[in-house]
Amino acid sequence: MYKDITISEAQKLVDEWIKTVGVRYFNELTNTAILMEEVGELARIMARKYGEQSFKESDEEVNMADEMADVLWVLICLANQTGVDLTDALHKNFEKKNIRDKDRHKENKKLR
């Protein structure tokens, strides 16, 4: 249905959806709480799939990709609400990490 979407396009698509289907954004505090809820749902799946916890009957219909998309959706909502250009922010984050962590991980004996 959708072609590959850039981060910028995703921000625009979410904004359009919110303003038409969703009526309006929840406030920033509500969306932050929803983000934490969605991260928790993803963490539950990760703990069962990759950790020591076992799946319950109620977990049979879980979809990790969908939960990751829910996290991304709410994060995009928060970026839109607070005026953050996620493309620019990600570029700056790469620059920061490339400077700060240039040799850090290579020199970390725990990663060998």
C-alpha positions as CSV (number, residue, x, y, z in Angstrom):
1,M,0.0,0.0,0.0
2,Y,2.7,2.5,1.0
3,K,6.0,2.9,-0.8
4,D,9.2,3.4,1.2
5,I,8.6,6.3,3.5
6,T,11.2,8.8,4.6
7,I,11.1,10.1,8.2
8,S,10.0,13.5,7.0
9,E,7.2,11.9,5.0
10,A,6.2,9.8,8.0
11,Q,5.9,13.0,10.1
12,K,3.7,14.5,7.4
13,L,1.5,11.4,7.0
14,V,1.0,11.1,10.8
15,D,0.1,14.8,11.0
16,E,-2.4,14.5,8.2
17,W,-4.0,11.4,9.8
18,I,-4.2,13.0,13.2
19,K,-5.9,16.1,11.8
20,T,-8.4,14.2,9.7
21,V,-9.2,10.8,11.3
22,G,-7.8,11.4,14.7
23,V,-9.4,14.9,15.1
24,R,-6.5,16.3,17.1
25,Y,-3.3,15.4,18.9
26,F,-3.6,14.2,22.5
27,N,-1.6,16.6,24.7
28,E,2.2,16.0,25.0
29,L,1.9,14.6,28.5
30,T,-0.8,12.1,27.4
31,N,1.3,11.1,24.4
32,T,4.4,10.6,26.6
33,A,2.4,8.3,28.8
34,I,1.0,6.4,25.7
35,L,4.6,6.1,24.4
36,M,5.7,4.5,27.7
37,E,2.7,2.1,27.4
38,E,3.6,1.1,23.9
39,V,7.3,0.6,24.8
40,G,6.0,-1.6,27.7
41,E,4.0,-3.7,25.3
42,L,7.0,-4.1,23.1
43,A,9.2,-5.0,26.1
44,R,6.6,-7.6,27.1
45,I,7.0,-9.3,23.7
46,M,10.8,-9.1,23.8
47,A,11.0,-10.6,27.3
48,R,8.9,-13.5,26.1
49,K,10.5,-14.0,22.7
50,Y,14.2,-13.4,23.6
51,G,14.2,-13.5,27.4
52,E,13.3,-16.1,30.0
53,Q,9.6,-15.4,30.3
54,S,7.2,-17.8,28.6
55,F,4.2,-16.7,26.5
56,K,0.8,-16.8,28.0
57,E,-2.4,-17.8,26.1
58,S,-3.3,-14.1,25.9
59,D,0.1,-13.4,24.2
60,E,-0.7,-15.7,21.2
61,E,-1.8,-12.9,18.9
62,V,1.1,-10.5,19.7
63,N,2.8,-8.8,16.7
64,M,6.3,-7.4,17.4
65,A,6.4,-5.4,14.2
66,D,3.0,-3.8,15.0
67,E,4.2,-2.9,18.5
68,M,7.4,-1.3,17.1
69,A,5.2,0.7,14.7
70,D,3.0,1.9,17.6
71,V,6.1,3.1,19.4
72,L,7.3,4.9,16.2
73,W,3.8,6.4,15.6
74,V,3.6,8.0,19.1
75,L,7.2,9.2,18.9
76,I,6.4,10.9,15.6
77,C,3.3,12.5,17.2
78,L,5.5,13.9,20.0
79,A,8.0,15.2,17.5
80,N,5.3,16.9,15.5
81,Q,3.7,18.4,18.6
82,T,7.0,19.8,19.8
83,G,8.4,21.0,16.5
84,V,11.2,18.4,16.2
85,D,12.4,17.5,12.7
86,L,13.3,13.9,13.2
87,T,15.4,13.7,10.1
88,D,17.5,16.6,11.3
89,A,17.6,15.2,14.8
90,L,18.8,11.8,13.6
91,H,21.5,13.4,11.4
92,K,22.8,15.4,14.4
93,N,22.6,12.2,16.6
94,F,24.8,10.3,14.1
95,E,27.3,13.2,14.2
96,K,27.3,13.2,18.0
97,K,27.8,9.4,18.2
98,N,30.5,9.4,15.5
99,I,32.5,12.0,17.5
100,R,31.8,10.7,21.0
101,D,32.0,7.0,20.3
102,K,34.7,7.0,17.6
103,D,36.9,4.6,19.4
104,R,34.8,3.8,22.5
105,H,33.2,0.6,21.3
106,K,36.3,-0.6,19.5
107,E,38.3,-0.3,22.8
108,N,35.6,-1.9,24.9
109,K,37.0,-5.3,26.0
110,K,33.5,-6.4,26.9
111,L,32.5,-6.3,23.2
112,R,35.2,-8.7,22.0
